[in-house]
Amino acid sequence: MQQITLQPHNDQEMRLIKQLAKTLNIKATVEKETSKQKKEREFLDSFDRRSEDVKAHLKGEKKLQSARDFLNEF
């Protein structure tokens, strides 16, 4: 038997997945996210947001602080 791992982004997606599994009579188990997994997910999510900021900056849509200005704050 094969397994599929789904990682919903919010409660609405979680409810939808549970309802689909119930409707299709598929056995579904929910595993709680550990604190390490949560930190890892949050880091990766923030990395995605930062990369979008860089893309917007390169397109001229957003102004980011220069590394020199950032370091001068210290």
C-alpha positions in Angstrom: 0.0 0.0 0.0 1.2 3.5 -0.8 1.0 6.5 1.4 0.5 10.2 0.6 1.6 12.9 3.0 -0.4 16.2 2.8 0.6 19.4 4.6 -2.4 21.8 4.6 -1.5 25.5 5.1 -4.6 26.3 7.2 -7.6 24.9 9.0 -9.8 25.2 6.0 -7.5 23.0 3.9 -7.3 20.5 6.8 -11.1 20.3 7.0 -11.4 19.8 3.3 -8.8 17.0 3.2 -10.5 15.3 6.2 -13.9 15.5 4.5 -12.5 14.2 1.2 -10.9 11.2 3.0 -14.2 10.5 4.8 -16.2 10.8 1.6 -13.9 8.4 -0.3 -13.7 6.0 2.7 -9.9 6.4 2.9 -8.2 5.9 6.3 -6.6 9.1 7.4 -4.4 9.9 10.4 -3.4 13.3 11.6 0.1 13.8 13.1 0.7 16.8 15.3 3.5 19.1 14.2 6.5 19.0 16.6 8.1 22.3 17.7 11.1 21.5 15.5 8.9 20.9 12.5 7.1 24.2 13.2 10.3 26.2 13.4 11.6 24.5 10.2 8.3 25.3 8.4 8.3 28.9 9.6 11.9 29.4 8.5 11.2 28.0 5.0 8.0 30.1 4.7 9.9 33.3 5.7 12.7 32.3 3.2 10.0 32.1 0.4 8.7 35.6 1.4 12.2 37.0 1.4 13.0 35.6 -2.0 9.8 37.2 -3.3 10.9 40.6 -1.8 14.2 40.2 -3.7 12.5 39.5 -6.9 10.2 42.5 -6.5 13.3 44.7 -5.7 15.0 43.5 -8.9 12.0 44.4 -10.9 12.0 47.8 -9.3 8.6 47.2 -7.5 10.0 47.4 -4.0 12.9 49.3 -2.3 15.1 47.2 0.0 17.7 48.5 2.4 21.3 48.0 1.2 23.6 45.8 3.1 25.9 48.8 3.8 22.9 50.8 5.4 22.0 47.7 7.4 25.5 47.3 8.8 25.8 51.0 9.5 22.9 50.7 12.0 25.2 48.7 14.2 
